[in-house]
Amino acid sequence: MSASENKYIDQATALDASVEDQIARNMVELLNSHAQKLPESQAARLADARSLAIGRLVNREAQLAGHSLHRSGHALQWRGGRWGHYFEQHRILSALLVVGVMLFAIFAVQQFSVSHQIENSDAFLLASDLPPEAYADKGFTAWLDTN
């Protein structure tokens, strides 16, 4: 951008900021003038509501700080809250992690069942009445098919 374009952008930004400041001042004046006309009971209720809102905001900021223990002092709750916040912020990564763990579990179960089946088949061959060579003989297979 050229210097004149930058100067124009700076002037527009300054104008926008001054307009926003003037609008904010007008709003504050209007609110103050109406607040002066409120009955004492409504002013007290508004002050109580403001105090309650500030208290909730402070509590929420304290919970989100993440670097201190919860008020109960349990380190496990602190870690759980911290990890929970991490997984909430990184939903896609969390979903991929869960899918990866599930796939790993399925793979592990399949490997165990395959090795378990092999062990069972060897035991079956060794415990049967026929010798293992009979199962490898092509003539025996043909004899089984005809009978």
GIDA-V669221 format. One line per field, one symbol per residue. psi: psi as a letter, one per 30 degrees, with the letter a starting at -180 (. if undefined). burial: b if it has 16 or more other ideal C-beta (glycine too) atoms within 10 Angstrom, else e. A space follows every 10 residues. Layout:
psi: ???
burial: ???
This chain:
psi: lleeeeeeee eeeeeeeeee eeeeeeeeee eeeeeffkle eeeeeeeeee eeeeeeeeee eeefefflll ffgkeeeeee eeeeeefefi eeeeeeeeee eeeeeeeeee eeeeeeeeee eeeeefflfk lffeffkeee eeeeef.
burial: eeeeeeeeee eeeeeeeeee eeeeeeeeee eeeeeeeeee eeeeeeeeee eeeeeeeeee eeeeeeeeee eeeeeeebee eeeeeeeeee eeeeeeeeee eeeeeeeeee eeeeeeeeee eeeeeeeeee eeeeeeeeee eeeeeee
